[in-house]
Amino acid sequence: MRVPLADLPARLRPLRAEIDAAIAACLDEGRFLRGVEAARFEEEYAAFLGVRHVVACSSGTDALYLALRSLDIGPGDEVILPANGFIATAAAVVLTGATPVFADIDPASDNLDPAAVSPLVGRRTRAVLAVHLRGNPADMPALRAICGERGLALVADAAHAHGATLHGRDVASLADLTTYSFNPTKNLGAFGHAGGVATDRPDLARRVARLSDHGREGKNVHLEAGANMRIDELQAAVLRVQLRYLPAWTARRREMAARYRRRLGGLPLGFVEPSEGAVGVYHQFVVDLEDRDGLAAQLAAAGVSTAVHYPVPVPLTPAFSALGVTAEDIPVAVFRARRILTLPVAPELTEAQHEDVCAEIGRWFGRGVRHQ
């Protein structure tokens, strides 16, 4: 049985009539640029997250850039962020003219380690940028304490974490600004690129909106140099339809993750462990083992798709080599990058497909897996 990491056509097929109608409404009324659909999506997503404001924009990377720009972060400033994850988080810092400072990660959660952050705070530090990697909430209370003591802004990249909570609060409410990606592969995905910035601060929401629209605050009134980073109406319309299904999809992801833990718990595998009070949304489900590549090859031969998210810590990529970060500076991130493997956990995964994945992993280890 073929088991893909995700099957977007299968996920979206039951929604086809609703999505077609939403797109048709935009076409019939000639609404293409940011307008009523975007405004409605912002209101609905803010309500879903439990925050006062959401500003939708053109991509998750643009959301990060806009969030940092709204804080006046730029040349001469430094932003501390985790050494692992996707390059877009660090790239957004560079795009503002600021310098990324990479901290090591917690070996249990794969998220930014607060203990590694404190020694890196210097006179040029302006913000800490946490990432809720794989949909697992970072230790925001500890990071907030560091930021409060040092007078720093706290920003979060929640590209993987639509609806994740910590101590009963959505992660969107735990930072000064929280950014989202609505890339088609995300838990809530558009039909192209789209993103958003969430905040409880009206001043920051207004600044983000202005910067995303050429610095405009009224017709022909441009208060500063901004950019064209607005969301399209068609993308907002598609997101509004899918948002109604996101809670059910998230419940399914959590069910699949829990089943992996039960079925594979007797094998020599490690799992990412949520911090106390964290409830993740499992954008990715990873296992940790010494021969990651061997298991991946075995699963591929059996028709099971896997991936490595992400194989090289960001500061060790050519794009950031000039910063001089070495593997010795970020030992946990390097160790984890060599051992993690992403298994299928998408909501459209069937019971039979999930069983095949577990059984094949058991065969690779030469033993059976636990009963459900």
C-alpha positions in Angstrom: 0.0 0.0 0.0 1.4 3.4 -1.0 1.5 5.8 2.0 2.3 9.4 1.1 3.4 12.0 3.7 0.3 13.9 2.7 -2.4 13.6 0.1 -3.9 17.0 -0.5 -6.3 16.0 -3.2 -7.8 13.4 -0.8 -8.0 15.9 2.0 -9.7 18.6 -0.1 -12.0 16.4 -2.2 -14.9 16.4 0.3 -14.7 20.3 0.4 -14.7 20.7 -3.4 -18.2 22.1 -3.7 -17.7 24.6 -0.9 -14.3 25.7 -2.3 -15.7 26.0 -5.8 -18.5 28.2 -4.6 -16.2 30.5 -2.6 -13.9 30.9 -5.6 -16.9 31.5 -8.0 -18.2 34.2 -5.7 -14.9 36.1 -6.0 -14.9 35.7 -9.8 -18.5 36.7 -10.2 -18.0 39.9 -8.2 -14.5 40.7 -9.6 -12.8 40.6 -6.1 -9.2 39.6 -6.5 -7.0 41.9 -4.4 -7.2 42.2 -0.6 -10.8 43.1 0.4 -13.9 41.6 2.0 -12.7 38.0 2.0 -9.4 38.9 3.6 -11.2 41.0 6.2 -13.6 38.2 7.1 -10.8 35.6 7.2 -8.8 37.9 9.6 -11.8 38.2 11.9 -12.5 34.4 11.8 -8.9 33.4 12.3 -8.4 35.8 15.1 -11.5 34.4 16.8 -10.1 30.9 16.3 -6.8 31.8 17.9 -8.4 33.9 20.7 -6.4 37.0 19.9 -7.6 40.6 19.1 -6.0 41.0 15.7 -4.8 39.0 12.6 -3.4 40.7 9.6 -3.3 38.3 6.6 -0.5 38.7 4.1 1.3 37.1 1.1 3.4 34.3 2.7 4.7 33.0 6.0 8.1 34.5 5.2 6.6 37.9 4.6 4.6 37.6 7.9 7.9 37.1 9.7 9.5 40.1 7.9 6.5 42.3 8.6 6.4 41.3 12.3 10.1 42.2 12.7 9.7 45.5 10.7 6.8 46.5 12.9 9.1 46.4 15.8 11.6 48.7 14.0 14.2 45.9 13.9 16.8 46.5 11.3 20.5 47.1 10.6 22.7 46.9 13.6 20.2 44.8 15.6 20.4 41.1 16.5 17.6 38.6 16.9 18.1 35.3 18.7 16.4 32.2 17.2 16.8 28.4 17.2 19.5 26.8 15.1 17.2 24.2 13.6 14.1 24.5 11.5 13.4 25.9 8.0 15.6 28.6 6.6 12.8 31.2 6.2 12.8 32.1 9.9 16.5 33.2 9.7 16.1 34.7 6.2 13.4 37.0 7.4 15.8 38.4 10.0 18.4 39.0 7.3 15.8 40.7 5.1 15.3 43.4 7.7 19.0 44.1 7.8 19.4 42.6 11.3 21.7 39.7 12.2 20.4 36.3 13.3 22.1 34.8 16.4 21.6 31.1 16.6 20.9 29.3 19.9 20.9 25.6 20.5 17.7 23.6 21.1 16.1 21.5 23.9 16.8 17.8 23.2 13.4 16.8 24.4 11.2 19.3 22.5 13.4 20.3 19.5 12.5 23.9 20.3 14.6 26.9 21.4 16.3 26.2 24.7 15.9 29.1 27.1 19.1 28.2 28.9 20.9 28.6 25.6 19.3 32.0 24.9 20.4 33.9 28.0 24.2 33.8 27.3 23.6 35.2 23.8 21.8 38.3 24.8 24.0 41.4 24.2 23.7 45.1 23.8 22.5 44.7 20.2 19.9 42.1 20.9 16.4 43.4 20.1 14.2 40.3 20.1 13.9 36.6 20.6 12.3 34.7 17.8 10.9 31.3 19.0 9.6 28.6 16.6 6.8 26.2 17.5 8.5 23.5 15.5 6.4 20.7 14.1 3.4 22.2 15.9 4.9 21.6 19.4 4.7 24.7 21.5 8.0 26.2 22.6 8.7 27.1 26.3 7.1 30.6 26.0 6.9 31.4 29.7 10.7 30.9 30.1 11.4 32.9 27.0 9.0 35.7 28.1 10.8 35.9 31.4 14.1 36.4 29.6 12.6 39.0 27.3 11.0 40.8 30.2 14.2 41.0 32.2 16.2 42.3 29.2 13.6 44.5 27.6 13.4 42.4 24.5 10.5 41.8 22.1 9.2 38.2 21.9 8.1 37.0 18.4 7.0 33.5 17.5 7.0 31.6 14.2 3.9 29.4 14.3 4.0 28.2 10.7 3.5 24.6 12.0 1.3 25.4 15.0 -2.2 26.4 13.9 -4.3 25.9 17.0 -1.5 24.6 19.3 -1.9 25.5 23.0 0.2 25.9 26.1 -1.5 25.8 29.5 -4.8 26.2 27.9 -3.9 29.3 25.8 -3.4 29.3 22.1 0.3 30.0 21.3 -0.8 33.1 19.3 -1.4 34.9 22.5 2.0 34.2 24.1 4.2 36.5 22.1 4.1 40.1 21.1 3.6 38.9 17.5 3.0 35.4 16.2 3.3 34.6 12.5 1.7 31.9 10.4 2.3 30.3 7.1 -0.7 29.1 5.0 1.4 27.3 2.4 -0.6 24.4 0.9 1.3 21.8 2.9 0.5 23.4 6.3 -2.2 22.3 8.6 -4.3 25.2 7.3 -3.2 25.8 3.7 -4.2 28.1 0.9 -4.0 27.2 -2.8 -0.7 29.1 -3.1 1.3 31.3 -0.8 -0.3 33.2 2.1 0.5 34.1 5.6 -0.6 36.0 8.7 0.5 37.9 11.8 -1.5 37.6 15.0 -1.2 40.0 17.9 -3.2 41.4 20.8 -1.6 44.9 20.3 -3.6 47.2 18.1 -0.6 49.4 17.4 1.4 46.5 16.0 -1.5 45.2 14.0 -1.9 48.6 12.4 1.8 48.8 11.6 1.9 45.4 10.1 -1.1 46.1 7.9 0.4 49.4 6.8 3.8 47.9 6.0 2.1 45.2 3.9 0.3 47.8 1.8 3.0 50.2 0.6 3.0 52.0 3.9 -0.5 53.2 3.2 -3.2 54.4 5.7 -5.7 55.8 3.2 -6.0 56.6 -0.4 -2.8 58.2 -1.6 -1.6 58.5 2.1 1.7 56.7 2.4 3.3 57.2 5.9 6.4 55.1 5.2 8.0 52.8 2.7 6.2 49.5 2.8 5.8 46.6 0.4 3.1 44.8 -1.6 2.6 41.8 0.8 -1.2 41.7 0.8 -3.2 38.4 0.7 -5.3 37.8 -2.4 -9.0 37.5 -2.1 -9.0 34.0 -3.7 -6.6 32.7 -1.1 -8.6 34.2 1.7 -11.8 32.7 0.4 -10.2 29.2 0.2 -8.8 29.6 3.7 -12.2 30.5 5.1 -13.6 27.3 3.9 -10.8 25.1 5.3 -10.8 26.9 8.6 -14.1 25.3 9.4 -12.5 21.9 9.1 -9.3 22.6 10.9 -10.4 21.4 14.3 -11.4 18.0 12.9 -8.2 17.7 11.0 -6.2 18.6 14.1 -8.1 16.0 16.2 -7.2 13.4 13.6 -3.5 14.4 13.6 -3.4 14.1 17.4 -5.1 10.7 17.2 -2.5 9.4 14.6 0.3 10.7 16.8 -1.0 9.1 19.9 -1.4 5.8 18.0 2.2 6.0 16.8 3.3 6.4 20.4 1.2 3.4 21.6 2.1 1.1 18.7 5.9 2.0 18.5 6.5 2.5 22.2 8.2 -0.8 22.7 10.8 -0.1 20.0 14.2 1.7 20.4 12.8 4.9 19.0 12.7 8.4 20.6 9.8 10.8 20.3 9.6 14.6 20.6 8.3 15.3 24.1 5.9 18.3 24.5 6.7 20.6 27.4 4.5 20.6 30.4 1.0 21.9 29.6 1.7 21.9 25.8 -0.9 20.4 23.4 0.6 20.3 19.9 -1.0 20.0 16.5 1.5 17.6 14.8 2.3 19.3 11.6 5.1 16.7 11.6 5.6 13.6 13.6 9.2 12.6 14.0 11.0 9.6 15.5 14.6 9.6 16.6 17.0 6.7 15.9 20.7 6.1 15.1 20.2 4.5 11.7 17.6 7.0 10.4 18.6 6.5 6.8 18.3 2.7 7.0 14.8 2.9 8.3 13.9 5.5 5.7 15.2 3.2 2.9 13.2 0.3 4.3 10.0 2.3 4.4 10.6 3.7 0.9 11.0 0.2 -0.5 7.6 -0.7 1.1 5.9 2.4 -0.4 5.9 4.6 2.7 7.0 8.2 2.2 9.1 9.8 4.9 11.2 13.0 5.1 13.9 14.6 7.1 12.8 18.0 8.5 15.5 19.4 8.5 18.8 17.7 7.6 21.2 20.6 8.2 21.0 23.1 11.1 20.4 26.6 9.6 23.7 28.2 10.6 25.7 25.4 9.0 24.1 26.0 5.6 26.2 27.9 3.0 23.7 30.8 3.3 24.8 31.5 6.9 28.4 30.2 6.9 29.8 33.8 7.1 28.5 34.0 10.7 31.1 31.5 11.8 28.8 29.2 13.8 30.3 25.7 14.2 28.8 22.3 15.0 30.4 22.6 18.5 28.3 25.7 19.1 25.0 23.9 18.6 25.6 20.3 19.5 22.0 19.3 20.2 20.8 20.7 16.9 23.5 18.8 15.1 22.8 15.6 17.0 19.1 15.7 16.3 19.5 16.6 12.6 21.4 13.4 12.1 18.7 11.2 13.8 15.2 12.4 13.1 12.8 11.0 10.6 9.3 12.4 9.7 6.5 9.8 9.5 3.1 10.3 7.8 0.6 11.9 10.1 -1.7 13.9 7.8 -5.5 13.8 8.7 -6.4 11.9 5.5 -4.1 9.0 6.5 -6.3 5.9 6.7 -6.4 3.2 9.4 -4.9 0.7 7.0 -2.1 3.0 5.9 -1.2 3.8 9.5 -1.1 0.2 10.4 1.2 -0.5 7.4 3.6 2.1 8.5 3.8 0.7 12.1 4.1 -2.9 10.9 6.9 -2.0 8.5 8.8 -0.2 11.2 8.4 -3.3 13.5 9.7 -5.5 10.7 12.8 -3.3 10.3 13.6 -3.7 14.0 12.9 -7.4 13.7 10.1 -7.4 16.1 6.3 -6.9 16.3 4.7 -3.7 17.4 2.3 -3.2 20.3 -1.4 -3.8 19.8 -3.5 -0.6 19.7 
